[in-house]
Amino acid sequence: MPKLPVPNLKFSIEKYLRCIMPIVSEDTYKKTEKIAHDFIKPDGVGEKLQRILEERANETDNWVDELRLF
């Protein structure tokens, strides 16, 4: 089975925002949008986490394998 790529951070955030837009209030969306854009700022938390995932993807056959979020 081929290795799965790590999704692009900006694409993932944009997709997330598109998905929540119809189900949250305008106020909630605006707040979430600001938080999301702060998350993907250069040298921000999002980029740091993205690098960790990319390193994991390079070092393992399946970067999601044994990944526990909770």
QUIZI-V791264 format. One record per residue. RES is the residue in one small letter. PSI is psi in radians with two decimals (999 if undefined). Layout:
res,psi
RES,PSI
RES,PSI
This chain:
res,psi
m,2.36
p,2.68
k,2.41
l,2.37
p,2.73
v,2.20
p,2.58
n,2.32
l,-0.88
k,-0.76
f,-0.76
s,-0.74
i,-0.75
e,-0.71
k,-0.73
y,-0.81
l,-0.71
r,-0.66
c,-0.63
i,-0.35
m,-0.83
p,-0.15
i,0.00
v,2.82
s,2.83
e,-0.70
d,-0.81
t,-0.72
y,-0.80
k,-0.72
k,-0.79
t,-0.71
e,-0.75
k,-0.79
i,-0.76
a,-0.75
h,-0.62
d,-0.67
f,-0.62
i,0.19
k,2.63
p,2.34
d,0.34
g,-3.08
v,-0.77
g,-0.79
e,-0.67
k,-0.78
l,-0.65
q,-0.77
r,-0.70
i,-0.78
l,-0.72
e,-0.69
e,-0.76
r,-0.73
a,-0.63
n,-0.45
e,-0.22
t,2.85
d,-0.57
n,1.83
w,-0.31
v,-0.39
d,2.27
e,0.23
l,2.09
r,2.14
l,-0.41
f,999
